[in-house]
Amino acid sequence: MVDQWSKVIFLCSVFFLLVGTTLQQQFLVSLQERSALLQLRSSLGLRTKEWPIKSDPCTVWSGIQCLNGQVSGINISGFRRTRRGSQTPQFSVDALQNLTLLSSFNASNFALPGSIPEWLGLRLGVLRVLDLRSCLITGAIPLTLGNLTSLAELYLSDNNLTGIVPLSLGQLSSLSVLDLSQNLLTGSIPESFSSLVNLTLLDMSFNLLSGAVPMGIGTLPRLQFLNLSRNSLSSSIPAQLGDLSSLADLDLGFNLLSGLVPPDFRRLKNLQRMVIGNNFLSGSLPDNLFPPLTQLQFVVLSHNNFRGDFPDVLWSMPELRFLDASENNFTGRLPNVSSNANASFAVFNISQNFFYGSLTSVITRFSSIDMSGNYFQGRVSDYAQGKTSLSLNCLQNVTSQRSAGECASFYAERGLEFDNFGLPNGTQPPPAKSKKKKPQSIDYFSCCFGGYWNNCITCESPLPPGLSLNFSSLGDSFTYQQILQATAEFGDANLIKHGHSGDLFRGILEGGIQIVIKKIDLQSSVKKESYMLELDLFGKVSHPRLVPLLGHCLENENEKFLVYKYMPNGDLSSSLFKKTDSDDDSLQSLDWITRLKIAIGAAEGLSYLHHECTPPLVHRYSENLLPCITIFLTLISFQFKLVAR
């Protein structure tokens, strides 16, 4: 009997505990905070679907977290605005000041055009997470953010932030994540960042930062991810970075760094990804720079001035899956063996160097290896040719090789014997034959952002018979009604231009995100062919200079629509010849750092189109180059030709 009563009492206790907690969550929200949430709902134009007016915010509203009846977290990431709210989106979050226990605010991928208010760093003292990624924010980072001493995660990436990085951010001693990437920030990286002892991630890539990499960054004991790529950082790589014992990912690519790679890097035992390509680094790379038992999986050394023998250890790292050492001055012969356990999945690129001698069996172990632009000689097995790129060498049975004179001169300068393509001395090999194909024109889009590495076009002809398209690689599928709503039914006010293969319209999605829609009339045979070719290329090509295709609409039989990201900064011509507000109608000149960024971006994009795609693409209209969010390069609706070599 006692046991039965004990069970009854226990069950009743659990029941009342649950009911009490529920009642506490439902009914103990203060009127002041409810009023603040309703004000926020109105100012941001949020829909009734996510935040119904008559329901309790703590238990019904999407993205609201409460603690003891008070709002502790708000997440509106990716929310859609009402139609009215989409027409005039603003950074209107003043109501947050009345949420005294707010510890997390996430508005990523929600349009908040405007500047971050100064009060945000003064009135939200317990804030731990602030996520404003991809919100179309402009202006400078407020100095007052340095007062948020409880802040653990700060995300401001993919916006239009300008000005310098405030020194006050170095006061955020609790900060573990700081992401300021993909903005227009200038100046140097603050030395005060050496005080961020709890930092595990620092990403300042894709900005306009200059100066040296601060030595103090090497004193951050917990740092695991460091990305300073795509800036104008100069001087040498500080040796102190070798003290980052927890570092797993290091990206310093696409800067102006010079000098040697610090030998202290050998101490980075936990490093899995190292990108230092596209700088002005020089010197040799000793074998002991890369310990043989390293966890390295991804290494980029390309486009520098490295010289001397290539470290043998790089052929034998057990975990290495990607290596790019192209466009350097490495020399020497291939090793005979490799202990790389993942070689059958690995992709290596040692092109455009000074490697020589015979090919060894080591190349057959890799999934793909680019050895073009070197001085290898001898014969190549059919199996090896299927897995390697071998053009511009001195090989016997491979097309598109160097001339006999160039090869003979290279080997003679080094006191080495040249086999003269297997022919008697003095005999010239026959010239390589090439097939000619008719060029095709196509409209294409390009931009700044994307993966560091890319794929190339592999189609044999510009428009192969029976062309099949992989729509999974073409972004999201939009309905025709969504397209009409975004473009105000293709009103004249939204027309950007009449293009060669389709008309371009500006549009706004329900979430306030701006887009560009290409409207293609398939009743025109020229436009239909261009449309099919464009879709085929988008399924095969990606690069940091190519705008990602956001989506497509294929509902109508005679009309198709492609959806791209909108680039708000105008074309390059407008930027270079922008008029000032003065009466003399003079030009507003771009600063030289900005001009350098544009030139670098244009060169990178054109180099990819000309040299890394098969068949190559030729850009035809320079007036359609667009400076994008990082002032590197954006190309929109520009004409390409497919050219066969």
C-alpha positions as CSV (number, residue, x, y, z in Angstrom):
1,M,0.0,0.0,0.0
2,V,2.8,2.4,0.9
3,D,4.5,1.6,-2.4
4,Q,1.3,2.5,-4.3
5,W,1.0,5.8,-2.5
6,S,4.6,6.6,-3.2
7,K,4.0,6.0,-6.9
8,V,0.9,8.2,-6.9
9,I,2.8,11.0,-5.1
10,F,5.7,10.7,-7.5
11,L,3.4,10.9,-10.6
12,C,1.5,13.9,-9.2
13,S,4.8,15.7,-8.5
14,V,6.0,15.2,-12.0
15,F,2.6,16.3,-13.4
16,F,2.5,19.5,-11.4
17,L,6.2,20.2,-12.2
18,L,5.5,19.9,-16.0
19,V,2.3,22.0,-15.7
20,G,4.0,24.6,-13.6
21,T,6.8,24.9,-16.1
22,T,4.4,25.2,-19.0
23,L,2.3,27.8,-17.2
24,Q,5.5,29.7,-16.3
25,Q,6.5,29.7,-20.0
26,Q,3.1,30.8,-21.2
27,F,1.9,33.3,-18.8
28,L,4.9,35.0,-17.1
29,V,6.2,36.9,-20.2
30,S,6.2,40.6,-19.2
31,L,3.9,43.0,-21.0
32,Q,6.9,45.2,-21.7
33,E,8.7,42.4,-23.5
34,R,5.6,41.4,-25.4
35,S,5.2,44.9,-26.5
36,A,8.8,45.0,-27.6
37,L,8.4,41.8,-29.7
38,L,5.2,43.2,-31.4
39,Q,7.1,46.4,-32.2
40,L,10.0,44.3,-33.7
41,R,7.4,42.3,-35.6
42,S,6.0,45.4,-37.1
43,S,9.3,47.2,-37.9
44,L,10.8,44.2,-39.6
45,G,7.6,43.3,-41.5
46,L,7.5,39.7,-40.2
47,R,4.6,37.4,-41.3
48,T,1.8,36.1,-39.1
49,K,2.8,32.6,-40.1
50,E,6.0,32.9,-38.0
51,W,4.9,35.4,-35.3
52,P,1.1,35.2,-34.9
53,I,-0.1,38.3,-33.0
54,K,-2.6,36.6,-30.6
55,S,-0.3,33.7,-29.6
56,D,2.2,33.5,-26.8
57,P,5.7,34.3,-28.1
58,C,7.5,31.9,-25.8
59,T,5.6,28.8,-26.9
60,V,4.3,29.5,-30.4
61,W,6.4,32.1,-32.2
62,S,9.1,30.6,-34.4
63,G,12.7,31.4,-33.4
64,I,11.9,32.7,-29.9
65,Q,13.6,31.3,-26.8
66,C,12.6,32.1,-23.3
67,L,14.1,31.6,-19.9
68,N,11.8,32.0,-16.8
69,G,9.3,33.8,-18.9
70,Q,11.7,36.3,-20.4
71,V,13.1,36.4,-24.0
72,S,16.6,35.0,-24.1
73,G,17.0,34.3,-27.8
74,I,15.7,35.5,-31.2
75,N,16.3,33.7,-34.5
76,I,14.8,35.2,-37.7
77,S,17.4,33.7,-40.0
78,G,15.9,33.3,-43.5
79,F,12.5,34.5,-42.5
80,R,10.3,36.1,-45.2
81,R,8.9,39.5,-44.8
82,T,5.4,40.6,-45.7
83,R,5.0,42.2,-49.1
84,R,4.9,45.6,-47.6
85,G,7.9,44.9,-45.4
86,S,9.8,43.7,-48.5
87,Q,9.3,47.0,-50.3
88,T,11.1,49.1,-47.7
89,P,13.4,46.8,-45.6
90,Q,15.4,48.6,-42.9
91,F,17.7,47.9,-40.0
92,S,14.9,48.6,-37.6
93,V,15.6,46.6,-34.4
94,D,15.3,49.4,-31.7
95,A,12.8,47.2,-29.8
96,L,15.6,44.9,-28.8
97,Q,16.7,47.4,-26.2
98,N,13.8,46.4,-24.0
99,L,14.7,42.7,-24.0
100,T,17.1,42.9,-21.0
101,L,18.0,39.2,-20.9
102,L,18.6,38.7,-24.6
103,S,21.6,36.6,-25.1
104,S,21.3,35.5,-28.7
105,F,20.2,37.4,-31.9
106,N,20.4,35.7,-35.2
107,A,19.2,37.6,-38.3
108,S,21.5,35.9,-40.9
109,N,20.2,35.9,-44.5
110,F,17.5,38.4,-43.5
111,A,17.8,41.8,-45.3
112,L,18.6,44.6,-42.8
113,P,19.9,47.4,-45.1
114,G,21.5,50.2,-43.0
115,S,24.1,50.6,-40.3
116,I,24.5,48.7,-37.1
117,P,23.2,51.1,-34.3
118,E,25.6,52.4,-31.7
119,W,23.2,51.5,-28.9
120,L,23.5,47.8,-29.7
121,G,26.9,47.6,-27.9
122,L,25.5,49.6,-25.0
123,R,22.1,48.2,-24.2
124,L,22.5,44.4,-24.7
125,G,25.0,43.7,-22.0
126,V,24.3,40.0,-21.7
127,L,24.4,39.2,-25.5
128,R,26.5,36.1,-26.2
129,V,25.7,35.5,-29.9
130,L,25.2,38.2,-32.6
131,D,24.8,36.7,-36.1
132,L,24.3,39.3,-38.9
133,R,25.6,37.4,-41.8
134,S,24.4,38.3,-45.3
135,C,22.1,41.1,-44.1
136,L,23.1,43.8,-46.6
137,I,24.5,45.9,-43.8
138,T,26.4,49.1,-44.7
139,G,28.6,51.6,-42.8
140,A,31.3,51.1,-40.2
141,I,31.5,48.5,-37.3
142,P,30.5,50.5,-34.2
143,L,33.2,51.0,-31.6
144,T,30.6,50.3,-28.9
145,L,30.6,46.6,-29.8
146,G,33.7,46.4,-27.7
147,N,31.5,46.8,-24.6
148,L,29.7,43.5,-25.2
149,T,32.1,41.7,-22.8
150,S,29.9,38.6,-22.7
151,L,29.9,38.1,-26.4
152,A,31.2,34.7,-27.5
153,E,30.3,34.6,-31.2
154,L,30.2,37.6,-33.6
155,Y,29.3,37.0,-37.3
156,L,29.3,40.0,-39.6
157,S,30.3,38.4,-42.9
158,D,29.0,38.9,-46.4
159,N,27.8,42.5,-45.9
160,N,29.0,45.9,-47.2
161,L,30.8,47.1,-44.0
162,T,33.4,49.8,-44.6
163,G,36.1,51.6,-42.6
164,I,38.7,50.1,-40.2
165,V,38.3,47.2,-37.8
166,P,37.8,48.8,-34.4
167,L,40.5,48.3,-31.8
168,S,37.8,47.9,-29.2
169,L,36.9,44.4,-30.5
170,G,40.1,43.3,-28.8
171,Q,38.3,43.9,-25.5
172,L,35.9,41.0,-26.2
173,S,37.8,38.5,-24.0
174,S,35.0,35.9,-24.1
175,L,34.9,35.8,-27.9
176,S,35.4,32.4,-29.5
177,V,34.2,33.2,-33.0
178,L,34.9,36.3,-35.0
179,D,33.8,36.4,-38.7
180,L,34.3,39.6,-40.6
181,S,34.8,38.1,-44.0
182,Q,33.4,39.3,-47.3
183,N,33.2,43.0,-46.6
184,L,35.0,46.2,-47.6
185,L,37.0,46.7,-44.5
186,T,40.3,48.6,-44.8
187,G,43.3,49.4,-42.7
188,S,45.3,46.9,-40.7
189,I,44.4,43.9,-38.5
190,P,44.3,45.3,-34.9
191,E,47.2,44.3,-32.6
192,S,44.6,44.2,-29.8
193,F,43.4,40.9,-31.2
194,S,46.2,39.3,-29.3
195,S,44.0,39.7,-26.2
196,L,41.3,37.4,-27.6
197,V,42.6,34.4,-25.8
198,N,39.4,32.3,-26.2
199,L,39.3,32.7,-29.9
200,T,38.9,29.5,-31.9
201,L,37.9,31.0,-35.3
202,L,39.1,34.2,-37.0
203,D,37.9,34.9,-40.5
204,M,38.8,38.2,-42.2
205,S,39.0,37.0,-45.7
206,F,37.7,38.9,-48.8
207,N,38.4,42.4,-47.5
208,L,40.7,45.3,-48.4
209,L,43.0,44.9,-45.4
210,S,46.7,45.9,-45.6
211,G,49.8,45.9,-43.5
212,A,51.4,42.9,-41.8
213,V,49.9,39.9,-40.2
214,P,50.1,40.7,-36.4
215,M,52.6,38.6,-34.5
216,G,50.2,38.6,-31.6
217,I,47.9,36.3,-33.4
218,G,50.4,33.5,-32.8
219,T,49.7,33.8,-29.0
220,L,46.1,32.7,-29.3
221,P,46.3,29.2,-27.6
222,R,42.8,28.0,-28.8
223,L,42.8,29.2,-32.4
224,Q,41.8,26.4,-34.8
225,F,40.7,28.3,-37.9
226,L,42.6,31.3,-39.3
227,N,41.5,32.8,-42.7
228,L,43.1,36.1,-43.8
229,S,43.0,35.3,-47.6
230,R,42.0,37.7,-50.4
231,N,43.4,40.9,-48.9
232,S,46.5,43.0,-49.5
233,L,48.5,41.9,-46.5
234,S,52.2,42.3,-47.0
235,S,55.5,41.7,-45.3
236,S,56.5,38.1,-44.2
237,I,54.5,35.4,-42.5
238,P,55.3,35.8,-38.7
239,A,57.1,32.9,-37.2
240,Q,54.8,33.1,-34.2
241,L,52.1,31.4,-36.2
242,G,54.0,28.3,-35.6
243,D,53.0,28.5,-31.9
244,L,49.4,27.9,-32.8
245,S,49.4,24.3,-31.5
246,S,45.6,23.9,-32.0
247,L,45.5,25.3,-35.5
248,A,43.7,23.0,-38.0
249,D,43.0,25.4,-40.9
250,L,45.3,28.2,-42.2
251,D,44.5,30.3,-45.3
252,L,46.8,33.2,-46.2
253,G,46.2,32.9,-50.0
254,F,45.8,35.8,-52.4
255,N,47.8,38.4,-50.5
256,L,51.1,40.3,-51.1
257,L,53.1,38.2,-48.6
258,S,56.8,37.7,-49.3
259,G,59.9,36.0,-47.8
260,L,60.3,32.5,-46.6
261,V,57.8,30.1,-45.0
262,P,58.7,30.0,-41.3
263,P,60.4,26.8,-40.3
264,D,58.3,27.1,-37.1
265,F,55.4,25.7,-39.2
266,R,56.8,22.2,-38.5
267,R,55.3,22.5,-35.1
268,L,51.7,22.7,-36.4
269,K,51.0,19.1,-35.8
270,N,47.2,19.5,-35.9
271,L,47.1,21.4,-39.2
272,Q,44.8,19.8,-41.8
273,R,44.5,22.5,-44.4
274,M,47.2,25.0,-45.4
275,V,46.7,27.6,-48.2
276,I,49.5,30.1,-48.9
277,G,49.1,30.3,-52.7
278,N,49.0,33.4,-54.8
279,N,51.6,35.5,-52.8
280,F,55.2,36.4,-53.4
281,L,56.8,33.8,-51.1
282,S,60.2,32.5,-52.1
283,G,63.0,30.2,-51.0
284,S,63.1,26.5,-50.7
285,L,60.8,24.2,-48.7
286,P,62.9,21.8,-46.6
287,D,61.6,18.3,-46.0
288,N,61.4,18.9,-42.2
289,L,58.9,21.7,-42.8
290,F,56.2,19.0,-43.2
291,P,56.5,16.3,-40.5
292,P,55.8,12.8,-42.1
293,L,53.1,12.0,-39.6
294,T,51.2,15.2,-40.2
295,Q,47.4,15.4,-40.5
296,L,47.6,17.6,-43.6
297,Q,44.9,16.9,-46.1
298,F,44.9,20.0,-48.3
299,V,48.0,22.0,-49.3
300,V,48.1,25.0,-51.7
301,L,51.6,26.4,-52.6
302,S,50.7,27.7,-56.1
303,H,51.6,31.0,-57.8
304,N,54.6,31.9,-55.6
305,N,58.4,32.0,-56.2
306,F,59.4,28.8,-54.4
307,R,62.5,27.1,-55.8
308,G,64.8,24.2,-55.3
309,D,63.9,20.5,-54.8
310,F,60.3,19.6,-54.1
311,P,59.9,18.1,-50.6
312,D,59.7,14.3,-51.0
313,V,57.6,14.1,-47.9
314,L,54.7,15.8,-49.8
315,W,54.4,12.7,-51.9
316,S,54.1,10.4,-48.9
317,M,51.8,12.2,-46.4
318,P,49.3,9.5,-45.4
319,E,46.2,11.8,-45.3
320,L,47.0,14.2,-48.1
321,R,44.2,14.4,-50.7
322,F,44.8,17.7,-52.5
323,L,48.1,19.4,-53.4
324,D,48.6,22.4,-55.7
325,A,52.3,23.4,-56.2
326,S,51.8,24.9,-59.7
327,E,53.3,28.1,-61.0
328,N,56.6,28.0,-59.0
329,N,60.2,27.2,-59.7
330,F,60.4,23.8,-58.2
331,T,62.8,21.4,-59.8
332,G,64.1,17.8,-59.5
333,R,62.9,14.3,-60.4
334,L,59.9,12.4,-59.3
335,P,60.3,9.9,-56.4
336,N,60.0,6.2,-57.1
337,V,57.6,5.4,-54.3
338,S,54.8,7.0,-52.4
339,S,53.3,6.0,-49.0
340,N,50.2,8.2,-49.4
341,A,47.4,5.9,-48.1
342,N,44.8,8.0,-49.9
343,A,46.6,8.4,-53.2
344,S,43.8,6.7,-55.2
345,F,41.6,9.6,-54.1
346,A,44.2,12.4,-54.3
347,V,44.4,15.2,-56.7
348,F,47.9,16.7,-57.3
349,N,49.0,19.7,-59.5
350,I,52.7,20.3,-60.0
351,S,52.3,22.1,-63.4
352,Q,54.4,25.0,-64.6
353,N,57.6,24.2,-62.8
354,F,61.0,22.8,-63.8
355,F,60.6,19.1,-63.0
356,Y,62.5,16.8,-65.3
357,G,63.6,13.2,-65.9
358,S,61.5,10.1,-66.5
359,L,58.0,9.5,-65.2
360,T,57.8,7.0,-62.4
361,S,55.1,4.6,-61.3
362,V,54.2,7.0,-58.5
363,I,51.9,9.0,-60.9
364,T,49.7,5.9,-61.5
365,R,48.7,5.9,-57.8
366,F,46.8,9.2,-57.9
367,S,43.2,9.9,-58.9
368,S,44.4,12.9,-61.0
369,I,47.7,14.7,-61.5
370,D,48.5,17.7,-63.6
371,M,52.2,17.6,-64.7
372,S,51.9,20.0,-67.7
373,G,54.4,22.8,-68.3
374,N,57.5,20.9,-67.0
375,Y,60.4,19.0,-68.7
376,F,59.6,15.3,-68.2
377,Q,60.9,13.0,-70.9
378,G,60.5,9.4,-72.0
379,R,57.4,7.3,-72.9
380,V,54.1,7.3,-71.1
381,S,51.8,4.3,-70.7
382,D,48.2,4.6,-71.9
383,Y,47.0,4.0,-68.3
384,A,49.1,6.9,-67.0
385,Q,47.9,9.2,-69.8
386,G,44.3,8.7,-68.8
387,K,45.0,10.0,-65.3
388,T,47.4,12.8,-66.0
389,S,47.7,16.2,-67.8
390,L,51.1,16.0,-69.6
391,S,51.1,18.8,-72.2
392,L,54.2,21.1,-72.7
393,N,56.8,18.5,-71.6
394,C,59.4,16.6,-73.5
395,L,57.6,13.3,-73.7
396,Q,57.7,10.9,-76.7
397,N,54.2,9.7,-77.3
398,V,52.1,12.6,-76.1
399,T,50.8,15.5,-78.2
400,S,51.3,19.2,-77.5
401,Q,54.9,19.0,-76.2
402,R,57.7,21.5,-76.1
403,S,60.0,21.9,-79.1
404,A,63.1,19.7,-79.4
405,G,65.3,22.8,-79.2
406,E,63.8,24.0,-76.0
407,C,64.0,20.6,-74.3
408,A,67.6,20.0,-75.4
409,S,68.6,23.4,-74.1
410,F,67.0,22.8,-70.7
411,Y,68.8,19.5,-70.3
412,A,72.1,20.8,-71.6
413,E,72.1,23.7,-69.1
414,R,71.9,21.2,-66.3
415,G,74.4,18.7,-67.7
416,L,71.7,16.1,-68.2
417,E,71.1,13.8,-71.1
418,F,68.0,14.4,-73.3
419,D,66.5,11.5,-75.3
420,N,65.3,13.8,-78.2
421,F,61.8,12.2,-78.1
422,G,63.3,8.8,-78.8
423,L,64.6,9.9,-82.2
424,P,68.2,10.0,-83.5
425,N,70.0,13.2,-82.6
426,G,69.3,16.0,-85.1
427,T,65.9,14.5,-86.1
428,Q,62.9,16.8,-85.5
429,P,59.7,15.2,-84.3
430,P,56.6,16.0,-86.4
431,P,54.5,18.9,-85.3
432,A,51.4,18.1,-83.2
433,K,48.0,18.3,-85.0
434,S,45.1,20.0,-83.6
435,K,41.4,19.9,-84.4
436,K,39.5,23.2,-85.1
437,K,36.0,23.8,-83.9
438,K,33.6,26.6,-84.6
439,P,33.4,29.2,-81.8
440,Q,30.1,29.8,-80.1
441,S,28.9,32.9,-78.2
442,I,27.2,32.8,-74.9
443,D,26.0,35.2,-72.2
444,Y,27.5,34.4,-68.8
445,F,27.7,35.8,-65.3
446,S,30.6,36.2,-63.0
447,C,31.4,37.4,-59.5
448,C,33.9,37.3,-56.6
449,F,32.8,34.6,-54.3
450,G,32.9,30.8,-54.4
451,G,35.2,27.9,-53.6
452,Y,38.9,28.2,-53.7
453,W,39.2,25.4,-56.3
454,N,37.1,24.8,-59.4
455,N,36.1,22.5,-62.1
456,C,36.7,23.1,-65.8
457,I,34.5,22.7,-68.8
458,T,35.0,19.2,-70.3
459,C,32.5,19.2,-73.1
460,E,34.0,18.0,-76.4
461,S,32.0,20.6,-78.5
462,P,30.2,23.8,-77.5
463,L,26.7,22.3,-78.0
464,P,27.0,18.5,-78.3
465,P,24.1,16.6,-79.8
466,G,21.6,15.2,-77.3
467,L,22.8,17.6,-74.7
468,S,21.6,16.4,-71.2
469,L,21.4,18.9,-68.4
470,N,21.9,18.2,-64.7
471,F,19.4,20.5,-63.1
472,S,20.5,19.6,-59.6
473,S,23.6,21.8,-60.2
474,L,21.5,24.8,-61.3
475,G,20.3,26.1,-57.9
476,D,16.7,26.2,-56.5
477,S,13.6,25.8,-58.6
478,F,11.4,28.9,-58.6
479,T,7.7,29.0,-59.6
480,Y,6.5,31.3,-62.3
481,Q,4.4,33.2,-59.7
482,Q,7.5,33.8,-57.6
483,I,9.3,35.2,-60.7
484,L,6.3,37.5,-61.5
485,Q,6.1,38.8,-57.9
486,A,9.8,39.4,-57.6
487,T,9.9,41.5,-60.8
488,A,6.6,43.3,-60.4
489,E,5.4,41.3,-63.4
490,F,8.5,42.4,-65.4
491,G,7.7,46.0,-65.2
492,D,9.8,48.6,-67.1
493,A,11.1,50.0,-63.8
494,N,12.8,46.6,-63.2
495,L,14.4,46.2,-66.6
496,I,18.2,46.4,-66.4
497,K,19.0,45.8,-70.1
498,H,18.1,43.9,-73.2
499,G,20.8,41.2,-73.5
500,H,22.0,39.2,-76.5
501,S,20.5,36.0,-75.2
502,G,17.8,37.4,-72.9
503,D,16.5,40.4,-71.1
504,L,17.7,41.2,-67.5
505,F,15.4,42.3,-64.8
506,R,16.0,43.3,-61.2
507,G,13.9,41.6,-58.6
508,I,13.3,41.2,-54.8
509,L,12.5,37.9,-53.2
510,E,10.0,37.8,-50.2
511,G,12.9,37.8,-47.7
512,G,14.2,41.1,-49.2
513,I,17.1,39.5,-51.0
514,Q,17.9,41.3,-54.3
515,I,18.3,39.2,-57.5
516,V,18.7,39.5,-61.2
517,I,16.4,37.4,-63.5
518,K,17.3,36.6,-67.1
519,K,14.2,36.1,-69.2
520,I,14.9,34.0,-72.2
521,D,12.5,33.6,-75.2
522,L,13.0,30.1,-76.6
523,Q,11.1,31.0,-79.8
524,S,14.3,32.6,-80.9
525,S,16.7,29.9,-82.2
526,V,19.8,32.0,-81.3
527,K,18.6,32.6,-77.7
528,K,17.5,28.9,-77.3
529,E,20.9,27.7,-78.3
530,S,22.6,30.2,-76.0
531,Y,20.3,29.2,-73.2
532,M,21.0,25.5,-73.5
533,L,24.8,26.1,-73.7
534,E,24.6,28.4,-70.6
535,L,22.8,25.8,-68.6
536,D,25.3,23.1,-69.7
537,L,28.3,25.3,-68.7
538,F,26.8,26.2,-65.3
539,G,26.6,22.5,-64.5
540,K,30.4,22.1,-65.1
541,V,32.1,25.4,-64.1
542,S,32.6,27.1,-60.8
543,H,35.3,29.6,-59.7
544,P,35.6,32.5,-57.2
545,R,35.1,34.9,-60.1
546,L,31.8,33.2,-61.3
547,V,28.5,34.2,-59.8
548,P,26.7,31.2,-58.5
549,L,23.4,30.5,-60.2
550,L,20.7,30.9,-57.5
551,G,18.0,29.1,-59.4
552,H,15.8,28.6,-62.4
553,C,12.2,28.5,-63.5
554,L,11.3,26.0,-66.3
555,E,7.5,26.1,-66.0
556,N,6.7,27.9,-69.3
557,E,7.3,26.1,-72.6
558,N,8.5,29.1,-74.6
559,E,10.1,31.1,-71.8
560,K,12.8,30.1,-69.3
561,F,14.2,32.1,-66.4
562,L,17.6,32.0,-64.7
563,V,18.0,33.6,-61.3
564,Y,21.3,35.2,-60.2
565,K,22.6,37.2,-57.3
566,Y,22.2,41.0,-57.8
567,M,25.5,43.0,-57.6
568,P,24.7,46.5,-56.4
569,N,27.9,48.4,-57.3
570,G,27.3,49.0,-61.0
571,D,29.7,48.2,-63.8
572,L,33.4,48.9,-63.9
573,S,33.0,51.7,-66.4
574,S,30.6,53.5,-64.1
575,S,33.0,53.1,-61.1
576,L,36.0,54.4,-63.0
577,F,34.1,57.4,-64.5
578,K,31.8,58.2,-61.6
579,K,30.9,61.9,-61.5
580,T,31.2,63.9,-58.3
581,D,28.5,66.0,-56.9
582,S,30.4,69.2,-57.7
583,D,29.3,71.7,-60.3
584,D,32.3,71.1,-62.5
585,D,31.1,67.5,-63.2
586,S,34.6,66.2,-62.4
587,L,35.4,62.5,-62.0
588,Q,35.5,60.7,-58.6
589,S,38.7,58.7,-58.8
590,L,39.0,55.3,-57.2
591,D,41.9,54.8,-54.8
592,W,44.9,52.8,-56.0
593,I,44.3,49.8,-53.6
594,T,40.8,49.5,-55.1
595,R,42.2,49.7,-58.6
596,L,44.8,47.0,-57.8
597,K,42.1,44.7,-56.4
598,I,40.0,45.2,-59.6
599,A,43.0,44.4,-61.8
600,I,43.9,41.3,-59.8
601,G,40.3,40.0,-59.9
602,A,40.1,40.6,-63.7
603,A,43.4,38.8,-64.2
604,E,42.3,35.8,-62.1
605,G,39.0,35.5,-63.9
606,L,40.5,35.8,-67.4
607,S,43.3,33.4,-66.5
608,Y,40.7,30.8,-65.5
609,L,38.7,31.3,-68.6
610,H,41.7,31.2,-71.0
611,H,43.9,28.5,-69.4
612,E,42.0,26.3,-67.1
613,C,38.9,25.5,-69.2
614,T,38.7,23.1,-72.0
615,P,37.7,24.5,-74.5
616,P,38.8,27.9,-73.3
617,L,36.3,30.8,-72.9
618,V,37.1,34.3,-74.2
619,H,35.5,37.3,-72.6
620,R,34.4,39.8,-75.2
621,Y,33.0,42.9,-73.6
622,S,35.2,44.7,-71.0
623,E,32.4,47.2,-70.2
624,N,30.4,44.5,-68.5
625,L,33.0,43.9,-65.7
626,L,31.4,44.7,-62.4
627,P,33.3,45.6,-59.1
628,C,31.7,43.4,-56.5
629,I,31.3,43.5,-52.7
630,T,35.0,43.0,-52.2
631,I,36.1,45.2,-55.2
632,F,37.8,42.2,-56.7
633,L,35.7,41.6,-59.7
634,T,32.2,40.8,-60.8
635,L,31.2,40.1,-64.4
636,I,27.5,40.2,-65.2
637,S,25.8,39.4,-68.5
638,F,29.0,39.4,-70.4
639,Q,29.8,37.8,-73.7
640,F,32.1,34.8,-74.0
641,K,33.3,32.8,-76.9
642,L,34.1,29.1,-76.7
643,V,37.4,28.6,-78.5
644,A,39.1,25.4,-79.5
645,R,42.8,25.3,-79.5
